């Protein structure tokens, strides 16, 4: 069956995510909170698998990148030195007819209100994106702190400490996964644009003069990561930032963009050459030495920084959209019915194995539970004995479970089970004793 039209695809994936507990609106019993979403059991596993794959490729499989987990609330001096307090703003306009507010740079040209269709707006004014709060019992300017808008600054502030304790030589990287907060003017499109979101960022410190080569290297590495995990190449592109949209610290930035249904292309990951701006800025503001001494060349310098930065939530959405499939599948009675499934890479699938006894018969349950106990120690698994076996296959398909194991009455005599593969629906009969080894080869 051909792919769904893009708007229909977005609606189908959003509906599936809410219905199956992948993601649903936060505080829903109180009417919800705009752009705030909770991840249910399946969404939690999908996010965890994405993070694990990023960490594996970025940190575990490399000997030149180490990890960091920094505090969300940092000294406000960090944000003053980085420039966030001064320049971290978006242009805000208000429709003079319906009084809805929008980012001026997100409106069409000429400007037209997406809500009411009118064309009269206020003049743009800068809207600061950082969430402000107070630390301590007294709410005054001296106790003002901010929720971090990015995870990157901690890696610059901690650069000298991490370099010393890890004994890494330039080039090397510091990686971090964590939550960031931005008071977006127009959040929306499900989990695409959020005010509270999770980032996977890495700062790769390199010798000045080698930065352009390393930038190209990381562009290739990051594009390869997305395609290796199943995103189709025709739905991805690399877009160069124009000079007028470069961040104040950037020498060059490219975005890996995905063909999201609600826009022509949307940012999935940014890969920036931040030069030595951040280390110099924090050295000047703090008075601490943030240079690196190259013993071989007997040279001291501020490293340049290459930064790949991706959002976990946008990754979830992109993988769901790219994996969504609808097709006509045969039924047990010889007809056909619509089958919905997620063709997720097996490394990302929230549940790896579904164990399905043919029925709730009291003779089958103990053996089915024994099979479940065999596999649950190896992978995230689901035990489902409610409804017809065909319906249970469909439920597992819909959330991307790669393999279903069926325990039937023959299993009681021959100690074998039926293993069904998600995409092809092919079935194999094999001994229970060899089940874990069989699945291990495929997972």
N, C-alpha and C positions, 0 to 999 in steps of 0.2 A: 504494500500500500504506500503511495507517495506521502511525503511529509505533509503535515497539516499546514494551511496558510498561517503565516506568522502570528497575526492577532489571535486566531483560534488556538494556536499552540500555547501562547501565554496564558490564556484563560484555562486551558486544559491542565497545564502544569500547576497553576495556582490552585485550582480546584482539587487536584490530586494531593497536593501538599497539605492543604487544610483537612481534607477528608481522612487522610491516612496518618495524620499527626507528624508530618515532617516539619511544618512550620505553620503557626497560627497566631492570630493577633494577641498581643499581650494585654492583660487586664480586661479580657473580653467580657466578663460578667458585669463590668462597670462601664461598658460601652467602648472599651479599648482606648489605646493611646496612639495617636497617629505616628506611623513609621516605626512602631515598636512591635517586635515580633518575638515569640518564644519558639524554641525548637523542641519538638516532642521526641519520643524515644527513637524514631527512625532518623529524624533530622540531626539529633545529637550524635548518632553513630556516623552519619555521612560527614558531618563537620569534622569529627575526630579523625576519620580516615583521610580526609583531605589534608588536615594538619600533619598527620603522620607521614604522608607521602611527601609533603613539602620538606619536612624536617629530615626525612631520610635522604632525599636527593641533595639538600642544601648543606646539611651538617654531617650526618652519619657517614655518607659515602665520600666525603671530602676530608682531607687532612689539613685544609687551610681555612676552615670556618669553625667558629665556636659559638656557643649559645649564651643568651642572657635573658633573664626575666626581671624586668625593672618595675619600680613602683609606678602606679597610674598618676599619682599626685606628686609633682616635683616642685622644687623651689621656683617661684614666679620669675626669678632672675634668669632661669633657663629660657623662658619664652620671651623675655626682653632681649636677651643676647641673640637668640635665633631669628628675631624679626617678627615673630608671630603676633606679639602685642601690637605692633605697628601696621603690619600689612596683611594679616590673615583675615581678609574680608571678602564679601561678595557684594555686587551691586544690586540693591533692592529697589523695586518699583511697586506702586500700588495702583490697581485699576480704579479709575475715578467713578466708574459705574457700580461695580459689585464689591469693590474694596478688598478683593483678594490680592495677596502679595506674591510676587514672583521675582526670580532672578532675571535681571534685565538681559543678561547674555544668553538666557535659555528661551527667550521669546523669538518668534519668527521676525523676518524683516520684510515689510514694515511691521512693527509690533501689533499684535492682536491678542486680546485676552482669551486664554484657553477655556475660561469658565463661562463668560457671557458673550464673547465675540466683539466687544467694543474695542476701540483703538486709542482711547485717551488714558494716559498714565501720568503719575507724578514724575518729577525728575529723579534720576537714580541717586541713591545715597548708600554709603558704605555700611554694611551690616557685619558686625564681628561674629566670627563663627565659634569662638571658644566658649565653653561652659564655665561660668564663674561660680565659685563657692567660697565658704569661709572655713578656716581651720582654727579650732579653739572656741571658747564660749562667747567671745565678743565679735560682733559683726562690724568690722571697720576696715578701712583700706589697708592697714598694716597686716591684717590677717587674711587678706584675699589670696586665694590660690585658684588654680585652674585644672580641670580635667584635661588630660593630654589630648591634643588633636591628632597626634601621630606617635608611633613608637620610636621613631628614628633618633630623637634628641638624646635619649638615655645612652644610646650607643656611642654618640660623640662625647658626651660628658664623661662616660666611663672608659673611653678609649685607652688612656694611659694605664689604668688599673688592669683592664682586661689583657692588654698587650704584655704587661709584666707578669701577671700570674699564669697566663697561658704559654708564655715564652714563644709566641708566634712572631715570625719575621714578615715584614711587608714583602709581597702582597698577602693579606689575610682578611677574613671577614668576621663580622659579629652578626648573628642572626637572632631574631626575636619574633615570637607570636604573642599578640596581646590585644586587648580592647583599646579602642580610641573613641573619641567623642567629638562630634561637630554639630553645631546648632544650625543645621541646614535650613535654608529658606523654604525650599520646595522638595521635601523628601517624597518618596513614593516608588511606584512600580514594584510592589511587593517587597522583596528584600534587596533590591538593587541599590537604593539610596536610603541610608539609615542615619539616624543621629547617634546611635550607639552601634558600633560595628567592630569587627575583628580583622586585624591586619597580620600578614606574614611579610616581614621586612628583613632585609639584609643589607648591611653597609660593608662594602668591600674596599679596603684601604690599599691604594696602589701608589707606586712611585710616580711623581709628576713626569709627564712625557710618555708614560705607558697607558694613560687613562683611556685614550680613544680605542686602543687595541682591546683593552679589558672591557670597555663598554660594548663593543661588537661581540665579544665572547659571551657576555651575559645575556645579550639580546637573543643570541642563538640558543643558549642553554635554557632560557625561560620559555621560549616558543616550543622547544622540544619537549619540555615538561608537560605542557598543556596537551599537545597532540599525543604524547605517549599514554596519557591517561584517558584518551578517547575523544577529545574534541576534534571535530572534522575540520580539516585545513580550509575548506571553502567558507567556513564560518569564522575564520580568524584572519586578522591582518595586522600589519605593523604600520603605525601612523607616526610620522615625524611632527614634533611640535613646531609651530611657526615661531619666529623670533619674538613676536608680540605676545605670545602666550607662555613663554618660558618663565618658570619661577625665578625669583630674584637671585637664587643661589645656583641656578643651572647653567651649565655650558651647553648641554644638549640633553634632550629628553625624548624618548619614544614611548608610545603606548602600544601594548598588545590589546587590540580591540576585538570584541565578539559581536556577531550580528544578532543582537537582542531584538525581540519582536516589536518592542515599543519605540525603537529608534533605528536609524540606518545602521549605526555602529556605536557601541558603548565601551568605555574603558574597562578592561579586565585587570590589567597590571601596567604600572608605569616603571620604566627603567631609566634612571636619571644619572647624568654625570654632574655631581654636586660640587665638583672642584674641591678646593681646600677651604671653602667658605665657612663651614660649620666649625671646624677645629680652630681656625683663626679667630672666629667670633667669640667662641667660648674661652679661648685663651686670653683674649683681650679683656673680656668682662670679668673673668675669675682671677686673673693673675697667675694661673697655674700653667706650667709648661706642657703643652699638648703636641709637641713635635716628636718625631721618630728619629732615632740615630741609627743610621746604616753603618754597621761596623766594617763591613767589607769595603765600602766605598769611602768610609770616614767622612760621612756627610750627614747633616741634620736637616730635616725638612718636615713640613706639614704634608701628610699624604693627601692625594686626591681620593675622592670617594665615588664609587659606582653603587647605585642603590636600586635593586629590584624590589618593588613593593606591590603586593597583591592583596586583595580583600577576600577573606574567607567566605563571606556571605555572597558576594558576586560569583565566586567560584561555585558555590552550591547551586545558584540559579543557573549558571551556564551549563554545568554538568547535567542538571535535571532537564533543561531544554534540549540539549543535544542528544540525550539518551531516550527521550520520549518516543514511543512507537505505538501505532495502532495498525492492526492487520486482521484479516479474516482467518480464523483458525477452526479446524475440524472439531466436531463434538462427538461424544460417545455414541450418539444415535445416528451418526452419518451425515448430519447437517453441518452448518458453519455458524460461528458467532464472532462478534468483535472481541479481539484480545488486545488489551492494553498492557504494555510492559516497558520497563526501563532497562535499556541495554547498557547499563553502567559497567565500566571496567570492574572486574572482580575485586580489585584492590580497594575500590571505593564503595562497593555495595554495603549498605547498612547491615543487612543480615546475609551471611554467607550460605547457610544451609537451613532449609525448612524440613523438619521431621514430621511426617504426616501418616499416622496410622490410618488404615483403610476405613475404619469405623471406631466407635467408642466401645466396641465389644470388650468385655472384661478379660477375654483371653488375649487380645491384642495389646492392651494397654501396658502390661508389664514389659513385654518385649520392645514395644515402641519407646518406652521410657529408658530402657537399657541402651538402645541405639542413641537416643538423645544424650544420655550421659557420656557416651563415647565421643561425640563430636563437640559438645559444648565447651569442653576444656581446650579445644584448639581454635575455635572460631565463635563469633557471635551467631547464635542459632535461635530458631523459633520452633516451638512445639505447637501444632495446630491440629485439633481433632473435631472442630466445629463445622458442620455442613458437609455437603458432598465433596468427594475428592476433586472433582473438576473445578468446583468453586474455590476450593482451597489452593489449587494450582494457580488460578487466576489472581487470587489475592497476593500470592508470593511473586508472581510475574510483575504485578503492578508496582511493587516497591523494589524490583530489581534483584531479587534473591537468585543467585546463579544456579543453585542446585536444590532440588527437592528429593528427599529420601522417603519412599513409601514402604511401610511395613504392612504386609497383608497376611492372610491365613497360611499361605504357602511358606511364609517366613518361619512359621513355627515348626515346620517339618524340615526345610532345607537350609535354614540359617542364612538365607539370602534376602536382599532387599532390592528394590527398583530405584535407580538413581536417574532423575530426569534433569536434563540441561535446559536452562531458561530460553536461550535464543532459538535453538533448533527444535526444542521440545523432544529431542531424541532421548530414548530410555535404554538403560543398561541394567542387566541383572547381575549382581555380584555378591560374593560372600560378605557377611557382616564383619568378619575378622579382617578383611582387606579394605573396608570402607574408608578408614582414615587415610591409609596410604593412597588410595585412588583419588580422594578429594585433595590431598596435599599436592599431588602432581598438577592439579588443575587450578588450585587456589594459590 
